[in-house]
Amino acid sequence: MNPGSWIALAIILTVAEFFVPGLVIIWFAIGAFLTSLIVLAGVENIYLQFASWMILSGISLYFGIKYVRTPLLQKNQQNKSFEEPQGLKGKIDKDEDGYKVVLEKPYHGISKWNFRFSENFSSRKPKSGMKVKVVGVDGIALIVEPVSGKSSPESSSNKL
């Protein structure tokens, strides 16, 4: 094969990488490109070309997974906002849509959320400025409890 054929293969494999998840095909494209350089250097034997492509693809695959793909995936996992919002603090605010909790630190890039009180505090009425902490998530609403309340209002009212 001539160098142009190897470069064409490298381009086709690079385009194919866009349609296949996992960052795998690109390493074979790199092997094809490097093989085109070997062919330019004078290697005309087709068997040596294919052997060069397989060896160079294997080497690029090994180093690509070790030094590019794995660190990228690990960095992606660290950047994902899958951490739960438990423990985040905020205060209740009233706007034109009703009461919302405004978090001190945004959760998923958003500071103002719909909320409901936890079961322990379900009889509580929201008041503007009330300090709360997040104890869970229910769909698109945060579950909160007042920060100053150490025990639930129901249990304290039942004490005789």
Secondary structure, DSSP 4 states (H G I P E B T S, - for coil): --HHHHHHHHHHHHHHHTTSTTS-HHHHHHHHHHHHHHHHTT---HHHHHHHHHHHHHHHHHHHIIIIIHHHHHHHHHHS--S--TT-EEEEEEETTEEEEEEEEEETTEEEEEEEE-GGGTTPPP-TT-EEEEEEEETTEEEEEESS-SS-HHHHHT--
